[in-house]
């Protein structure tokens, strides 16, 4: 029993250390998400309307696919001239004459539209601020594969933290008579709220 108890304690503190920052982040963003309508937000919108040089459009090979990527030379030009950064792996919608690319991201989004014949390009970027950014991290919205993997690993660490905590409660409950009433209260409070107050 001593080995099992020691092992549970070790896994409990390891999982708590792994979860510490993540749990704080998720708890705080849980509050901001719950009160999203009450938190003022002033999105910052940046718009560019420009003409793409013909020589850059000439490097753009025709494609029969309805999705395609912008040529690297055009991406470099947008970044150097207008500080418009388009991820190289993003593919947009192509109808034979007009190209449209959506670029959602945590806390904002952007889009780009390019007329192949005229070279007219419109770019718009919206930044909704840091609170929206962390709220989207909480939801895993438009965060990419690496963040989703982090969320999965974080969730597993939280499960280990809870199960080892329960095991520690179980092994020490005989010395603390309030253990199970308090634990039952933790189950009953959300259950009653869900059954009675949520319609």
C-alpha positions in Angstrom: 0.0 0.0 0.0 2.9 2.4 0.8 4.3 1.9 -2.7 0.9 2.5 -4.3 0.3 5.6 -2.2 3.8 7.0 -3.0 3.3 6.3 -6.7 0.0 8.1 -6.6 1.5 11.1 -4.9 4.3 11.2 -7.4 2.0 11.1 -10.4 -0.3 13.6 -8.7 2.4 16.2 -8.3 3.9 15.5 -11.8 0.5 15.9 -13.5 -0.3 19.0 -11.4 3.0 20.6 -12.5 2.3 19.8 -16.2 -1.3 21.2 -15.8 -0.6 24.3 -13.7 -0.3 26.9 -16.4 -2.8 25.3 -18.7 -5.4 25.0 -15.9 -5.0 28.7 -14.9 -5.3 29.7 -18.6 -8.4 27.6 -19.1 -10.0 28.7 -15.8 -9.4 32.4 -16.6 -10.6 32.1 -20.3 -13.6 30.1 -19.0 -14.6 33.3 -17.1 -14.0 35.5 -20.1 -15.9 33.2 -22.4 -18.8 33.0 -19.9 -19.0 36.9 -20.0 -18.0 37.5 -23.6 -21.1 39.6 -24.3 -20.2 41.9 -21.3 -16.6 42.4 -22.3 -16.1 45.4 -24.7 -14.2 44.6 -27.8 -13.0 47.0 -30.5 -11.7 45.0 -33.5 -8.9 46.6 -35.4 -9.4 46.2 -39.2 -6.6 46.8 -41.7 -7.5 47.0 -45.4 -5.3 47.1 -48.4 -6.5 47.7 -52.0 -3.6 47.4 -54.5 -2.6 46.3 -57.9 -0.2 43.4 -58.4 2.5 43.9 -61.1 1.9 42.0 -64.3 5.2 40.2 -64.1 4.2 38.6 -60.8 1.0 37.4 -62.3 2.8 35.9 -65.3 4.6 33.4 -62.9 1.2 32.1 -61.9 0.5 28.9 -63.8 -3.0 28.0 -64.7 -4.6 25.2 -62.8 -7.7 23.0 -63.5 -8.1 22.6 -59.7 -10.6 24.7 -57.8 -8.0 25.2 -55.1 -4.5 26.5 -55.5 -1.6 28.4 -53.9 -0.2 31.8 -54.7 3.2 31.8 -56.4 6.2 32.3 -54.0 7.3 35.5 -55.8 3.9 37.0 -55.2 4.0 36.0 -51.5 7.4 37.6 -51.1 6.3 40.8 -52.8 3.2 41.1 -50.5 5.3 40.5 -47.4 8.1 43.0 -48.4 5.9 45.8 -49.8 2.8 45.7 -47.6 3.7 43.4 -44.7 0.9 41.0 -45.8 2.1 37.5 -44.7 0.3 34.6 -46.3 1.3 31.1 -45.1 2.9 29.2 -47.9 0.8 26.1 -47.3 -2.6 27.9 -47.5 -4.7 27.0 -50.5 -7.4 29.3 -51.7 -10.5 29.0 -53.9 -10.0 29.5 -57.7 -12.7 29.9 -60.3 -10.5 30.5 -63.3 -10.4 34.3 -63.0 -10.7 35.2 -59.3 -8.7 33.9 -56.4 -10.0 34.0 -52.8 -8.1 33.0 -49.7 -9.5 32.8 -46.1 -7.0 33.0 -43.3 -8.7 32.5 -40.0 -6.6 32.6 -36.8 -7.0 32.8 -33.1 -8.4 36.2 -32.1 -9.0 37.3 -35.6 -9.1 36.5 -39.3 -8.0 37.7 -42.7 -8.9 37.2 -46.3 -7.5 38.0 -49.6 -9.2 38.4 -53.0 -7.3 38.7 -56.3 -8.6 39.3 -59.8 -6.2 37.5 -62.2 -7.2 39.6 -65.2 -6.9 43.1 -63.8 -4.4 42.4 -61.0 -6.6 44.1 -58.4 -6.0 42.7 -54.9 -8.0 43.3 -51.8 -6.7 42.3 -48.4 -8.5 42.7 -45.0 -7.2 41.6 -41.6 -9.2 41.8 -38.4 -7.7 41.6 -34.9 -10.1 41.2 -32.1 -7.6 41.6 -29.3 -5.8 39.4 -26.7 -9.0 38.3 -24.9 -10.4 36.9 -28.1 -7.0 35.3 -28.8 -6.9 33.4 -25.5 -10.6 32.6 -25.8 -9.9 30.9 -29.2 -7.0 29.0 -27.7 -9.4 27.7 -25.0 -11.7 26.5 -27.8 -8.9 25.2 -30.1 -10.4 27.4 -32.8 -8.2 27.9 -35.9 -5.1 27.0 -33.8 -3.5 24.3 -36.0 -2.4 20.7 -35.4 0.3 21.4 -32.8 -2.0 23.2 -30.4 -4.7 20.5 -30.8 -2.0 17.9 -29.8 -1.2 20.0 -26.8 -4.8 20.2 -25.8 -5.1 16.4 -26.0 -1.9 15.9 -23.9 -3.1 18.5 -21.4 -6.5 16.7 -21.1 -4.8 13.4 -20.4 -2.6 15.1 -17.7 -5.8 16.5 -16.2 -7.3 13.1 -16.1 -4.2 11.7 -14.4 -4.3 14.6 -11.9 -8.0 13.9 -11.1 -7.7 10.1 -10.8 -4.6 10.3 -8.6 -6.3 12.9 -6.5 -9.3 10.6 -6.1 -7.0 7.8 -5.1 -5.4 9.9 -2.5 -8.8 10.9 -1.1 -9.8 7.2 -1.0 -6.7 6.1 0.9 -6.9 8.9 3.4 -10.7 9.2 3.8 -10.7 7.2 7.1 -8.8 10.0 8.8 -10.9 12.8 7.3 -14.6 12.2 7.8 -15.6 15.2 5.7 -13.9 13.7 2.5 -16.9 12.0 1.0 -19.6 14.6 1.9 -17.5 17.3 0.3 -16.8 15.1 -2.7 -20.5 14.3 -3.0 -21.2 18.0 -2.9 -18.9 18.6 -5.8 -21.0 16.1 -7.8 -24.4 17.3 -6.6 -23.9 21.1 -7.2 -23.4 20.9 -11.0 -25.9 18.1 -11.3 -28.7 20.1 -9.6 -27.8 23.2 -11.6 -28.0 21.3 -14.8 -31.3 19.6 -14.0 -33.1 22.5 -12.4 -31.7 25.7 -13.9 -30.6 24.8 -17.5 -33.5 24.6 -19.9 
